[in-house]
Amino acid sequence: MKSNMIVSVRGRYVITHEGEVLRDKAVVFEENRILAVTDVGRDVEYKPEEIVERKHHIVMPGFIDCHTHTQQILLRTSISDRELPLPPIWTRYLIPFERMLDDDLAYLSSLLSIAGKISSGVVYFVEAGAPRPYALIKALKETKMQGAVTMSTFDVLDGETPNTREVLEEVERLLAHRSEGNDVWISIRQVTMATRELIEKLRDLALKHNVGLTLHLSEYQGEVDYTLASYGMRPLEFIDHIGLTRVKPLVIAHGVYLSEAEINIVKNKNLGICWCPTVDSLVMGEHWIPLSYDDLLFGVGSDGGAFTNLDILHELKVARALGKAINASLKYDKTSLDSKTLFKAATGWGGSIVGRRIGLKPGDEASFIVINHKNIKTIPLYDPVEAVVSFIEGESVTDVIVRGNFLKKNGALTTIDKEKLENLIIELIPKLEEKIYELKIKLPIQNIYSRRALYS
Ligand SMILES: [Zn+2]
């Protein structure tokens, strides 16, 4: 795109990051910033070089996926009810798989994840910890997608003790690769997988370089027992005690097993919780967010393509049903966790949590999406917010603008050859099947596997 190019995107409805619905408006942007939301017709006053006409469409801020694993997607459909109960699944299955990836596979995996995100309207994501972060940086640059890259960081794993100093050096080397628009953050895989020394030094690195940090926290009961036994505190109390909560942005993934006192820390310190409705339910249990979301900033995450289709629009439907079920069964209240709250969580609040101004106000990042609501699955439409939260899925996203670049236009990806990528992945299946088999026969549940039974 030429510099200073002004573009207007017209829609039947515009939904702001606050969930306010406007009719027959145009979103005008210049380079990577929003200029205005104005009436269709008045947008010409900005002298746009291009007017994108979308007659049956909703224009809205893009989705933030606040927790994802771009390099686990090649495990897709390999995790059944047999693997889910593995104690814990990440050290037994997910991390060993990540270690099998070479640079080429990690790059393809990143590309497939990015393609899935762009397709369904995600404009920014937080990588939870990639085994090969440079492959992710390469894929982000090529596709012009935006995200916070992190490296899978730990110094304790099933008796292995990676050298803490070497781990820290690797993290610091990676931090040198951040660039305008593209973030490199720090990740802590799990407090159970990191020595106190590593956690404290990663905190210092984040503060020194002024970068964000993300970690899996309070995601299983053994972890709560572990920090109580090791530090005399629950996980969030511990990281708060050592000052990790001074790091901003700080994205806490899951946080399913937070106590009342820990939820108060979240609220008082304005910490961001990333709720992953599908995966938290599959692997962990009911989340407390539907019961206690007042005065709380939370976002919505996919937790990666191994468990989900990466569609935040789909996650919203799961979140809504879960939220209603929990509130109805405990309080017989069907009004809690309303659709507008969920809309804000997946867009503007998610942006605040990750430290990016993604909205439709002048000066906000031009990272927004267009959704076609003329669809047999979504008509008739009276309330666009209800349509987004309860009915529309990723296939209806027609345009995705990320920092002023159209990464999806009129239904087609612009920076990724979708068919070529699909074919490449399909060709790889026999090779991947071998790797997955090698992994599965080593699992503590190996006796149920045989080469023939694995995929039948
Ligand atoms: Zn995760």
Boltz pocket constraint, residues with backbone or C-beta under 6 A from the ligand:
constraints:
  - pocket:
      binder: B
      contacts: [[A, 67], [A, 68], [A, 69], [A, 128], [A, 216], [A, 253], [A, 303]]
      max_distance: 6.0
